[in-house]
Amino acid sequence: MQFAFFSGDIAAIITEDIPYARPTFFVSVPRLFNRIYDILKMKFDADKTPRGDFVRMAIATKMKNLR
């Protein structure tokens, strides 16, 4: 069993911490999950490839189903 701790930089959690640790279980507080979501959403909103279209469609469908 391995443990990884947050480096302190929220922007680096997506690009450095998570790829390095490769967690199968991720414990955090809602504020951090919201920041991660915002970073990923910003990246996929700027992505004009089919991958970005697919992710935007998947998020829209999920949000529609939640309502």
N, CA, C and O atoms as a Tripos MOL2 file, in Angstrom:
@<TRIPOS>MOLECULE
protein
  268   267    67     0     0
PROTEIN
NO_CHARGES

@<TRIPOS>ATOM
      1 N           0.8440   -1.1700    0.0000 N.3       1 MET1
      2 CA          0.0000    0.0000    0.0000 C.3       1 MET1
      3 C           0.8910    1.2350    0.0000 C.2       1 MET1
      4 O           1.8660    1.3210    0.7460 O.2       1 MET1
      5 N           0.5340    2.1830   -0.8510 N.am      2 GLN2
      6 CA          1.2900    3.4250   -0.9290 C.3       2 GLN2
      7 C           0.3720    4.5880   -0.6200 C.2       2 GLN2
      8 O          -0.8370    4.5120   -0.8400 O.2       2 GLN2
      9 N           0.9460    5.6610   -0.1110 N.am      3 PHE3
     10 CA          0.2080    6.8840    0.1630 C.3       3 PHE3
     11 C           0.8690    8.0320   -0.5770 C.2       3 PHE3
     12 O           2.0940    8.0900   -0.6860 O.2       3 PHE3
     13 N           0.0600    8.9350   -1.0810 N.am      4 ALA4
     14 CA          0.5830   10.1380   -1.7350 C.3       4 ALA4
     15 C          -0.1170   11.3300   -1.1130 C.2       4 ALA4
     16 O          -1.2940   11.2510   -0.7620 O.2       4 ALA4
     17 N           0.5900   12.4140   -0.9770 N.am      5 PHE5
     18 CA          0.0400   13.6080   -0.3700 C.3       5 PHE5
     19 C           0.0640   14.7600   -1.3600 C.2       5 PHE5
     20 O           0.9270   14.8250   -2.2350 O.2       5 PHE5
     21 N          -0.8710   15.6490   -1.2180 N.am      6 PHE6
     22 CA         -1.0340   16.8310   -2.0560 C.3       6 PHE6
     23 C           0.2000   17.7210   -1.9480 C.2       6 PHE6
     24 O           0.6670   18.0200   -0.8490 O.2       6 PHE6
     25 N           0.7240   18.1420   -3.1000 N.am      7 SER7
     26 CA          1.9450   18.9460   -3.1150 C.3       7 SER7
     27 C           1.7070   20.3920   -2.7030 C.2       7 SER7
     28 O           2.6560   21.0950   -2.3550 O.2       7 SER7
     29 N           0.4580   20.8500   -2.7360 N.am      8 GLY8
     30 CA          0.1490   22.2160   -2.3260 C.3       8 GLY8
     31 C          -0.2500   23.1130   -3.4720 C.2       8 GLY8
     32 O          -0.8210   24.1800   -3.2440 O.2       8 GLY8
     33 N           0.0320   22.7150   -4.6960 N.am      9 ASP9
     34 CA         -0.3200   23.5220   -5.8600 C.3       9 ASP9
     35 C          -1.4980   22.8710   -6.5740 C.2       9 ASP9
     36 O          -1.3630   21.7860   -7.1390 O.2       9 ASP9
     37 N          -2.6550   23.5330   -6.5480 N.am     10 ILE10
     38 CA         -3.8700   22.9560   -7.1150 C.3      10 ILE10
     39 C          -3.7370   22.7430   -8.6210 C.2      10 ILE10
     40 O          -4.2430   21.7520   -9.1480 O.2      10 ILE10
     41 N          -3.0720   23.6470   -9.3100 N.am     11 ALA11
     42 CA         -2.8960   23.4930  -10.7580 C.3      11 ALA11
     43 C          -2.0200   22.2810  -11.0770 C.2      11 ALA11
     44 O          -2.2050   21.6430  -12.1130 O.2      11 ALA11
     45 N          -1.0780   21.9620  -10.2060 N.am     12 ALA12
     46 CA         -0.1560   20.8460  -10.4560 C.3      12 ALA12
     47 C          -0.7660   19.4960  -10.1140 C.2      12 ALA12
     48 O          -0.2130   18.4610  -10.4870 O.2      12 ALA12
     49 N          -1.8850   19.4830   -9.4170 N.am     13 ILE13
     50 CA         -2.4760   18.1990   -9.0340 C.3      13 ILE13
     51 C          -2.8770   17.3900  -10.2600 C.2      13 ILE13
     52 O          -2.7490   16.1660  -10.2610 O.2      13 ILE13
     53 N          -3.3630   18.0610  -11.3070 N.am     14 ILE14
     54 CA         -3.7790   17.3630  -12.5220 C.3      14 ILE14
     55 C          -2.5710   16.9380  -13.3480 C.2      14 ILE14
     56 O          -2.5330   15.8220  -13.8670 O.2      14 ILE14
     57 N          -1.5950   17.8130  -13.4710 N.am     15 THR15
     58 CA         -0.4720   17.5370  -14.3630 C.3      15 THR15
     59 C           0.6610   16.7590  -13.7100 C.2      15 THR15
     60 O           1.4230   16.0930  -14.4110 O.2      15 THR15
     61 N           0.7950   16.8230  -12.3830 N.am     16 GLU16
     62 CA          1.9330   16.1840  -11.7310 C.3      16 GLU16
     63 C           1.5410   15.1520  -10.6840 C.2      16 GLU16
     64 O           1.9800   14.0040  -10.7580 O.2      16 GLU16
     65 N           0.7240   15.5380   -9.7140 N.am     17 ASP17
     66 CA          0.4420   14.6610   -8.5740 C.3      17 ASP17
     67 C          -0.3210   13.3940   -8.9680 C.2      17 ASP17
     68 O           0.1120   12.2860   -8.6510 O.2      17 ASP17
     69 N          -1.4460   13.5530   -9.6530 N.am     18 ILE18
     70 CA         -2.2700   12.3940   -9.9950 C.3      18 ILE18
     71 C          -1.5550   11.4650  -10.9740 C.2      18 ILE18
     72 O          -1.5700   10.2530  -10.7640 O.2      18 ILE18
     73 N          -0.9180   11.9890  -12.0550 N.am     19 PRO19
     74 CA         -0.1920   11.0560  -12.9430 C.3      19 PRO19
     75 C           0.9550   10.3260  -12.2410 C.2      19 PRO19
     76 O           1.2450    9.1720  -12.5550 O.2      19 PRO19
     77 N           1.5960   10.9910  -11.3040 N.am     20 TYR20
     78 CA          2.7130   10.3470  -10.5850 C.3      20 TYR20
     79 C           2.2070    9.2640   -9.6400 C.2      20 TYR20
     80 O           2.7590    8.1640   -9.6000 O.2      20 TYR20
     81 N           1.1530    9.5730   -8.8770 N.am     21 ALA21
     82 CA          0.6510    8.6350   -7.8690 C.3      21 ALA21
     83 C          -0.2290    7.5390   -8.4710 C.2      21 ALA21
     84 O          -0.2720    6.4230   -7.9530 O.2      21 ALA21
     85 N          -0.9370    7.8570   -9.5740 N.am     22 ARG22
     86 CA         -1.8670    6.9240  -10.2110 C.3      22 ARG22
     87 C          -2.7880    6.2690   -9.1800 C.2      22 ARG22
     88 O          -2.7730    5.0480   -9.0230 O.2      22 ARG22
     89 N          -3.5840    7.0700   -8.4840 N.am     23 PRO23
     90 CA         -4.4050    6.5210   -7.3970 C.3      23 PRO23
     91 C          -5.5670    5.6650   -7.9070 C.2      23 PRO23
     92 O          -6.1330    5.9160   -8.9710 O.2      23 PRO23
     93 N          -5.8970    4.6560   -7.1160 N.am     24 THR24
     94 CA         -7.1040    3.8820   -7.3650 C.3      24 THR24
     95 C          -8.2090    4.3410   -6.4210 C.2      24 THR24
     96 O          -9.3820    4.0340   -6.6320 O.2      24 THR24
     97 N          -7.8360    5.0640   -5.4010 N.am     25 PHE25
     98 CA         -8.7720    5.6100   -4.4190 C.3      25 PHE25
     99 C          -8.3050    7.0110   -4.0970 C.2      25 PHE25
    100 O          -7.1400    7.2110   -3.7540 O.2      25 PHE25
    101 N          -9.1940    7.9880   -4.2020 N.am     26 PHE26
    102 CA         -8.8010    9.3930   -4.0650 C.3      26 PHE26
    103 C          -9.6940   10.0560   -3.0190 C.2      26 PHE26
    104 O         -10.8790   10.2760   -3.2690 O.2      26 PHE26
    105 N          -9.1430   10.3720   -1.8660 N.am     27 VAL27
    106 CA         -9.8860   11.0100   -0.7860 C.3      27 VAL27
    107 C          -9.5570   12.4940   -0.8040 C.2      27 VAL27
    108 O          -8.3920   12.8860   -0.8690 O.2      27 VAL27
    109 N         -10.5940   13.3070   -0.7460 N.am     28 SER28
    110 CA        -10.3740   14.7500   -0.7900 C.3      28 SER28
    111 C         -11.5910   15.4710   -0.2200 C.2      28 SER28
    112 O         -12.5520   14.8530    0.2390 O.2      28 SER28
    113 N         -11.5160   16.7810   -0.2640 N.am     29 VAL29
    114 CA        -12.6340   17.6240    0.1740 C.3      29 VAL29
    115 C         -13.3440   18.1580   -1.0680 C.2      29 VAL29
    116 O         -12.7270   18.2520   -2.1280 O.2      29 VAL29
    117 N         -14.6250   18.5110   -0.9620 N.am     30 PRO30
    118 CA        -15.3690   18.9820   -2.1340 C.3      30 PRO30
    119 C         -14.7220   20.1730   -2.8430 C.2      30 PRO30
    120 O         -14.7910   20.2660   -4.0680 O.2      30 PRO30
    121 N         -14.1110   21.0600   -2.1150 N.am     31 ARG31
    122 CA        -13.4870   22.2350   -2.7370 C.3      31 ARG31
    123 C         -12.4070   21.8260   -3.7370 C.2      31 ARG31
    124 O         -12.3030   22.4110   -4.8150 O.2      31 ARG31
    125 N         -11.6160   20.8350   -3.3860 N.am     32 LEU32
    126 CA        -10.5610   20.3800   -4.2920 C.3      32 LEU32
    127 C         -11.1640   19.7060   -5.5140 C.2      32 LEU32
    128 O         -10.6860   19.9120   -6.6300 O.2      32 LEU32
    129 N         -12.2160   18.8950   -5.3210 N.am     33 PHE33
    130 CA        -12.8870   18.2760   -6.4700 C.3      33 PHE33
    131 C         -13.4600   19.3300   -7.4030 C.2      33 PHE33
    132 O         -13.4080   19.1720   -8.6230 O.2      33 PHE33
    133 N         -14.0080   20.4070   -6.8420 N.am     34 ASN34
    134 CA        -14.5290   21.5000   -7.6740 C.3      34 ASN34
    135 C         -13.4120   22.1680   -8.4640 C.2      34 ASN34
    136 O         -13.6030   22.5060   -9.6320 O.2      34 ASN34
    137 N         -12.2570   22.3620   -7.8510 N.am     35 ARG35
    138 CA        -11.1300   22.9810   -8.5570 C.3      35 ARG35
    139 C         -10.6160   22.0740   -9.6680 C.2      35 ARG35
    140 O         -10.2870   22.5470  -10.7560 O.2      35 ARG35
    141 N         -10.5450   20.7730   -9.3970 N.am     36 ILE36
    142 CA        -10.1160   19.8210  -10.4230 C.3      36 ILE36
    143 C         -11.0970   19.8420  -11.5820 C.2      36 ILE36
    144 O         -10.6910   19.8490  -12.7440 O.2      36 ILE36
    145 N         -12.3960   19.8540  -11.2690 N.am     37 TYR37
    146 CA        -13.4290   19.9090  -12.3090 C.3      37 TYR37
    147 C         -13.2680   21.1730  -13.1510 C.2      37 TYR37
    148 O         -13.3400   21.1160  -14.3790 O.2      37 TYR37
    149 N         -13.0490   22.3160  -12.4920 N.am     38 ASP38
    150 CA        -12.8860   23.5740  -13.2260 C.3      38 ASP38
    151 C         -11.6880   23.5340  -14.1660 C.2      38 ASP38
    152 O         -11.7680   24.0100  -15.2990 O.2      38 ASP38
    153 N         -10.5780   22.9670  -13.7010 N.am     39 ILE39
    154 CA         -9.3700   22.8750  -14.5380 C.3      39 ILE39
    155 C          -9.6280   21.9740  -15.7450 C.2      39 ILE39
    156 O          -9.2900   22.3280  -16.8750 O.2      39 ILE39
    157 N         -10.2300   20.8050  -15.4980 N.am     40 LEU40
    158 CA        -10.5080   19.8880  -16.6050 C.3      40 LEU40
    159 C         -11.5300   20.4680  -17.5750 C.2      40 LEU40
    160 O         -11.3860   20.3170  -18.7880 O.2      40 LEU40
    161 N         -12.5660   21.1340  -17.0530 N.am     41 LYS41
    162 CA        -13.5860   21.7350  -17.9120 C.3      41 LYS41
    163 C         -12.9710   22.8130  -18.7940 C.2      41 LYS41
    164 O         -13.3040   22.9110  -19.9740 O.2      41 LYS41
    165 N         -12.0830   23.6150  -18.2370 N.am     42 MET42
    166 CA        -11.4290   24.6560  -19.0120 C.3      42 MET42
    167 C         -10.5940   24.0460  -20.1430 C.2      42 MET42
    168 O         -10.5790   24.5650  -21.2590 O.2      42 MET42
    169 N          -9.8960   22.9360  -19.8450 N.am     43 LYS43
    170 CA         -9.0880   22.2760  -20.8750 C.3      43 LYS43
    171 C          -9.9630   21.7130  -21.9920 C.2      43 LYS43
    172 O          -9.6460   21.8800  -23.1700 O.2      43 LYS43
    173 N         -11.0640   21.0470  -21.6310 N.am     44 PHE44
    174 CA        -11.9050   20.4270  -22.6500 C.3      44 PHE44
    175 C         -12.7530   21.4540  -23.3950 C.2      44 PHE44
    176 O         -13.1030   21.2290  -24.5530 O.2      44 PHE44
    177 N         -13.0900   22.5760  -22.7600 N.am     45 ASP45
    178 CA        -13.8080   23.6380  -23.4750 C.3      45 ASP45
    179 C         -12.9230   24.2600  -24.5500 C.2      45 ASP45
    180 O         -13.4170   24.6940  -25.5910 O.2      45 ASP45
    181 N         -11.6240   24.3030  -24.3010 N.am     46 ALA46
    182 CA        -10.6850   24.8700  -25.2740 C.3      46 ALA46
    183 C         -10.3040   23.8560  -26.3590 C.2      46 ALA46
    184 O          -9.7740   24.2350  -27.4030 O.2      46 ALA46
    185 N         -10.5720   22.5780  -26.1120 N.am     47 ASP47
    186 CA        -10.2230   21.5190  -27.0630 C.3      47 ASP47
    187 C         -11.2760   21.4520  -28.1660 C.2      47 ASP47
    188 O         -12.4290   21.1090  -27.9030 O.2      47 ASP47
    189 N         -10.8910   21.7740  -29.3860 N.am     48 LYS48
    190 CA        -11.8320   21.8040  -30.5190 C.3      48 LYS48
    191 C         -11.7760   20.5230  -31.3510 C.2      48 LYS48
    192 O         -12.3040   20.4860  -32.4630 O.2      48 LYS48
    193 N         -11.1470   19.4830  -30.8260 N.am     49 THR49
    194 CA        -11.0760   18.2030  -31.5300 C.3      49 THR49
    195 C         -12.3130   17.3650  -31.2030 C.2      49 THR49
    196 O         -13.0950   17.7440  -30.3310 O.2      49 THR49
    197 N         -12.5020   16.2470  -31.8770 N.am     50 PRO50
    198 CA        -13.6400   15.3660  -31.5390 C.3      50 PRO50
    199 C         -13.6320   14.8970  -30.0810 C.2      50 PRO50
    200 O         -14.6890   14.6780  -29.4890 O.2      50 PRO50
    201 N         -12.4490   14.7470  -29.5120 N.am     51 ARG51
    202 CA        -12.3690   14.3470  -28.1010 C.3      51 ARG51
    203 C         -13.0330   15.3920  -27.2060 C.2      51 ARG51
    204 O         -13.7730   15.0440  -26.2860 O.2      51 ARG51
    205 N         -12.7700   16.6690  -27.4750 N.am     52 GLY52
    206 CA        -13.4020   17.7390  -26.7100 C.3      52 GLY52
    207 C         -14.9020   17.7550  -26.9020 C.2      52 GLY52
    208 O         -15.6510   17.9680  -25.9480 O.2      52 GLY52
    209 N         -15.3530   17.5270  -28.1420 N.am     53 ASP53
    210 CA        -16.7900   17.4540  -28.4120 C.3      53 ASP53
    211 C         -17.4350   16.3170  -27.6350 C.2      53 ASP53
    212 O         -18.5150   16.4800  -27.0670 O.2      53 ASP53
    213 N         -16.7750   15.1710  -27.6100 N.am     54 PHE54
    214 CA        -17.3100   14.0060  -26.8990 C.3      54 PHE54
    215 C         -17.4260   14.2810  -25.4010 C.2      54 PHE54
    216 O         -18.4420   13.9530  -24.7880 O.2      54 PHE54
    217 N         -16.3980   14.8770  -24.8120 N.am     55 VAL55
    218 CA        -16.4180   15.1610  -23.3770 C.3      55 VAL55
    219 C         -17.5050   16.1760  -23.0540 C.2      55 VAL55
    220 O         -18.2290   16.0080  -22.0720 O.2      55 VAL55
    221 N         -17.6340   17.2230  -23.8590 N.am     56 ARG56
    222 CA        -18.6950   18.2100  -23.6180 C.3      56 ARG56
    223 C         -20.0770   17.5770  -23.7340 C.2      56 ARG56
    224 O         -20.9690   17.8840  -22.9440 O.2      56 ARG56
    225 N         -20.2570   16.6960  -24.7130 N.am     57 MET57
    226 CA        -21.5380   16.0120  -24.8800 C.3      57 MET57
    227 C         -21.8230   15.0940  -23.6830 C.2      57 MET57
    228 O         -22.9570   15.0290  -23.2090 O.2      57 MET57
    229 N         -20.8060   14.3930  -23.2000 N.am     58 ALA58
    230 CA        -20.9770   13.4910  -22.0610 C.3      58 ALA58
    231 C         -21.3460   14.2680  -20.7990 C.2      58 ALA58
    232 O         -22.2180   13.8410  -20.0420 O.2      58 ALA58
    233 N         -20.6930   15.3990  -20.5680 N.am     59 ILE59
    234 CA        -21.0040   16.2130  -19.3940 C.3      59 ILE59
    235 C         -22.4130   16.7810  -19.5020 C.2      59 ILE59
    236 O         -23.1510   16.7870  -18.5170 O.2      59 ILE59
    237 N         -22.7950   17.2570  -20.6810 N.am     60 ALA60
    238 CA        -24.1520   17.8050  -20.8700 C.3      60 ALA60
    239 C         -25.2050   16.7300  -20.6330 C.2      60 ALA60
    240 O         -26.2310   16.9960  -20.0070 O.2      60 ALA60
    241 N         -24.9630   15.5260  -21.1230 N.am     61 THR61
    242 CA        -25.9110   14.4270  -20.9300 C.3      61 THR61
    243 C         -26.0150   14.0590  -19.4470 C.2      61 THR61
    244 O         -27.1140   13.8370  -18.9390 O.2      61 THR61
    245 N         -24.8990   13.9950  -18.7670 N.am     62 LYS62
    246 CA        -24.9100   13.6730  -17.3380 C.3      62 LYS62
    247 C         -25.6640   14.7310  -16.5550 C.2      62 LYS62
    248 O         -26.4700   14.3980  -15.6860 O.2      62 LYS62
    249 N         -25.4160   16.0020  -16.8450 N.am     63 MET63
    250 CA        -26.0980   17.0740  -16.1360 C.3      63 MET63
    251 C         -27.6080   17.0400  -16.4190 C.2      63 MET63
    252 O         -28.4130   17.2880  -15.5210 O.2      63 MET63
    253 N         -27.9840   16.7370  -17.6470 N.am     64 LYS64
    254 CA        -29.3990   16.6300  -18.0140 C.3      64 LYS64
    255 C         -30.0620   15.4960  -17.2400 C.2      64 LYS64
    256 O         -31.1770   15.6500  -16.7430 O.2      64 LYS64
    257 N         -29.3790   14.3580  -17.1380 N.am     65 ASN65
    258 CA        -29.9260   13.2050  -16.4180 C.3      65 ASN65
    259 C         -29.9990   13.4530  -14.9150 C.2      65 ASN65
    260 O         -30.8610   12.8860  -14.2420 O.2      65 ASN65
    261 N         -29.1300   14.2700  -14.3870 N.am     66 LEU66
    262 CA        -29.1680   14.5910  -12.9530 C.3      66 LEU66
    263 C         -30.3910   15.4430  -12.6150 C.2      66 LEU66
    264 O         -30.9380   15.3520  -11.5160 O.2      66 LEU66
    265 N         -30.8070   16.2590  -13.5580 N.am     67 ARG67
    266 CA        -31.9870   17.1130  -13.3280 C.3      67 ARG67
    267 C         -33.2060   16.2850  -13.4680 C.2      67 ARG67
    268 O         -34.3180   16.7920  -13.3170 O.2      67 ARG67
@<TRIPOS>BOND
     1     1     2 1
     2     2     3 1
     3     3     4 2
     4     3     5 am
     5     5     6 1
     6     6     7 1
     7     7     8 2
     8     7     9 am
     9     9    10 1
    10    10    11 1
    11    11    12 2
    12    11    13 am
    13    13    14 1
    14    14    15 1
    15    15    16 2
    16    15    17 am
    17    17    18 1
    18    18    19 1
    19    19    20 2
    20    19    21 am
    21    21    22 1
    22    22    23 1
    23    23    24 2
    24    23    25 am
    25    25    26 1
    26    26    27 1
    27    27    28 2
    28    27    29 am
    29    29    30 1
    30    30    31 1
    31    31    32 2
    32    31    33 am
    33    33    34 1
    34    34    35 1
    35    35    36 2
    36    35    37 am
    37    37    38 1
    38    38    39 1
    39    39    40 2
    40    39    41 am
    41    41    42 1
    42    42    43 1
    43    43    44 2
    44    43    45 am
    45    45    46 1
    46    46    47 1
    47    47    48 2
    48    47    49 am
    49    49    50 1
    50    50    51 1
    51    51    52 2
    52    51    53 am
    53    53    54 1
    54    54    55 1
    55    55    56 2
    56    55    57 am
    57    57    58 1
    58    58    59 1
    59    59    60 2
    60    59    61 am
    61    61    62 1
    62    62    63 1
    63    63    64 2
    64    63    65 am
    65    65    66 1
    66    66    67 1
    67    67    68 2
    68    67    69 am
    69    69    70 1
    70    70    71 1
    71    71    72 2
    72    71    73 am
    73    73    74 1
    74    74    75 1
    75    75    76 2
    76    75    77 am
    77    77    78 1
    78    78    79 1
    79    79    80 2
    80    79    81 am
    81    81    82 1
    82    82    83 1
    83    83    84 2
    84    83    85 am
    85    85    86 1
    86    86    87 1
    87    87    88 2
    88    87    89 am
    89    89    90 1
    90    90    91 1
    91    91    92 2
    92    91    93 am
    93    93    94 1
    94    94    95 1
    95    95    96 2
    96    95    97 am
    97    97    98 1
    98    98    99 1
    99    99   100 2
   100    99   101 am
   101   101   102 1
   102   102   103 1
   103   103   104 2
   104   103   105 am
   105   105   106 1
   106   106   107 1
   107   107   108 2
   108   107   109 am
   109   109   110 1
   110   110   111 1
   111   111   112 2
   112   111   113 am
   113   113   114 1
   114   114   115 1
   115   115   116 2
   116   115   117 am
   117   117   118 1
   118   118   119 1
   119   119   120 2
   120   119   121 am
   121   121   122 1
   122   122   123 1
   123   123   124 2
   124   123   125 am
   125   125   126 1
   126   126   127 1
   127   127   128 2
   128   127   129 am
   129   129   130 1
   130   130   131 1
   131   131   132 2
   132   131   133 am
   133   133   134 1
   134   134   135 1
   135   135   136 2
   136   135   137 am
   137   137   138 1
   138   138   139 1
   139   139   140 2
   140   139   141 am
   141   141   142 1
   142   142   143 1
   143   143   144 2
   144   143   145 am
   145   145   146 1
   146   146   147 1
   147   147   148 2
   148   147   149 am
   149   149   150 1
   150   150   151 1
   151   151   152 2
   152   151   153 am
   153   153   154 1
   154   154   155 1
   155   155   156 2
   156   155   157 am
   157   157   158 1
   158   158   159 1
   159   159   160 2
   160   159   161 am
   161   161   162 1
   162   162   163 1
   163   163   164 2
   164   163   165 am
   165   165   166 1
   166   166   167 1
   167   167   168 2
   168   167   169 am
   169   169   170 1
   170   170   171 1
   171   171   172 2
   172   171   173 am
   173   173   174 1
   174   174   175 1
   175   175   176 2
   176   175   177 am
   177   177   178 1
   178   178   179 1
   179   179   180 2
   180   179   181 am
   181   181   182 1
   182   182   183 1
   183   183   184 2
   184   183   185 am
   185   185   186 1
   186   186   187 1
   187   187   188 2
   188   187   189 am
   189   189   190 1
   190   190   191 1
   191   191   192 2
   192   191   193 am
   193   193   194 1
   194   194   195 1
   195   195   196 2
   196   195   197 am
   197   197   198 1
   198   198   199 1
   199   199   200 2
   200   199   201 am
   201   201   202 1
   202   202   203 1
   203   203   204 2
   204   203   205 am
   205   205   206 1
   206   206   207 1
   207   207   208 2
   208   207   209 am
   209   209   210 1
   210   210   211 1
   211   211   212 2
   212   211   213 am
   213   213   214 1
   214   214   215 1
   215   215   216 2
   216   215   217 am
   217   217   218 1
   218   218   219 1
   219   219   220 2
   220   219   221 am
   221   221   222 1
   222   222   223 1
   223   223   224 2
   224   223   225 am
   225   225   226 1
   226   226   227 1
   227   227   228 2
   228   227   229 am
   229   229   230 1
   230   230   231 1
   231   231   232 2
   232   231   233 am
   233   233   234 1
   234   234   235 1
   235   235   236 2
   236   235   237 am
   237   237   238 1
   238   238   239 1
   239   239   240 2
   240   239   241 am
   241   241   242 1
   242   242   243 1
   243   243   244 2
   244   243   245 am
   245   245   246 1
   246   246   247 1
   247   247   248 2
   248   247   249 am
   249   249   250 1
   250   250   251 1
   251   251   252 2
   252   251   253 am
   253   253   254 1
   254   254   255 1
   255   255   256 2
   256   255   257 am
   257   257   258 1
   258   258   259 1
   259   259   260 2
   260   259   261 am
   261   261   262 1
   262   262   263 1
   263   263   264 2
   264   263   265 am
   265   265   266 1
   266   266   267 1
   267   267   268 2
@<TRIPOS>SUBSTRUCTURE
     1 MET1         2 RESIDUE 1 A MET
     2 GLN2         6 RESIDUE 1 A GLN
     3 PHE3        10 RESIDUE 1 A PHE
     4 ALA4        14 RESIDUE 1 A ALA
     5 PHE5        18 RESIDUE 1 A PHE
     6 PHE6        22 RESIDUE 1 A PHE
     7 SER7        26 RESIDUE 1 A SER
     8 GLY8        30 RESIDUE 1 A GLY
     9 ASP9        34 RESIDUE 1 A ASP
    10 ILE10       38 RESIDUE 1 A ILE
    11 ALA11       42 RESIDUE 1 A ALA
    12 ALA12       46 RESIDUE 1 A ALA
    13 ILE13       50 RESIDUE 1 A ILE
    14 ILE14       54 RESIDUE 1 A ILE
    15 THR15       58 RESIDUE 1 A THR
    16 GLU16       62 RESIDUE 1 A GLU
    17 ASP17       66 RESIDUE 1 A ASP
    18 ILE18       70 RESIDUE 1 A ILE
    19 PRO19       74 RESIDUE 1 A PRO
    20 TYR20       78 RESIDUE 1 A TYR
    21 ALA21       82 RESIDUE 1 A ALA
    22 ARG22       86 RESIDUE 1 A ARG
    23 PRO23       90 RESIDUE 1 A PRO
    24 THR24       94 RESIDUE 1 A THR
    25 PHE25       98 RESIDUE 1 A PHE
    26 PHE26      102 RESIDUE 1 A PHE
    27 VAL27      106 RESIDUE 1 A VAL
    28 SER28      110 RESIDUE 1 A SER
    29 VAL29      114 RESIDUE 1 A VAL
    30 PRO30      118 RESIDUE 1 A PRO
    31 ARG31      122 RESIDUE 1 A ARG
    32 LEU32      126 RESIDUE 1 A LEU
    33 PHE33      130 RESIDUE 1 A PHE
    34 ASN34      134 RESIDUE 1 A ASN
    35 ARG35      138 RESIDUE 1 A ARG
    36 ILE36      142 RESIDUE 1 A ILE
    37 TYR37      146 RESIDUE 1 A TYR
    38 ASP38      150 RESIDUE 1 A ASP
    39 ILE39      154 RESIDUE 1 A ILE
    40 LEU40      158 RESIDUE 1 A LEU
    41 LYS41      162 RESIDUE 1 A LYS
    42 MET42      166 RESIDUE 1 A MET
    43 LYS43      170 RESIDUE 1 A LYS
    44 PHE44      174 RESIDUE 1 A PHE
    45 ASP45      178 RESIDUE 1 A ASP
    46 ALA46      182 RESIDUE 1 A ALA
    47 ASP47      186 RESIDUE 1 A ASP
    48 LYS48      190 RESIDUE 1 A LYS
    49 THR49      194 RESIDUE 1 A THR
    50 PRO50      198 RESIDUE 1 A PRO
    51 ARG51      202 RESIDUE 1 A ARG
    52 GLY52      206 RESIDUE 1 A GLY
    53 ASP53      210 RESIDUE 1 A ASP
    54 PHE54      214 RESIDUE 1 A PHE
    55 VAL55      218 RESIDUE 1 A VAL
    56 ARG56      222 RESIDUE 1 A ARG
    57 MET57      226 RESIDUE 1 A MET
    58 ALA58      230 RESIDUE 1 A ALA
    59 ILE59      234 RESIDUE 1 A ILE
    60 ALA60      238 RESIDUE 1 A ALA
    61 THR61      242 RESIDUE 1 A THR
    62 LYS62      246 RESIDUE 1 A LYS
    63 MET63      250 RESIDUE 1 A MET
    64 LYS64      254 RESIDUE 1 A LYS
    65 ASN65      258 RESIDUE 1 A ASN
    66 LEU66      262 RESIDUE 1 A LEU
    67 ARG67      266 RESIDUE 1 A ARG
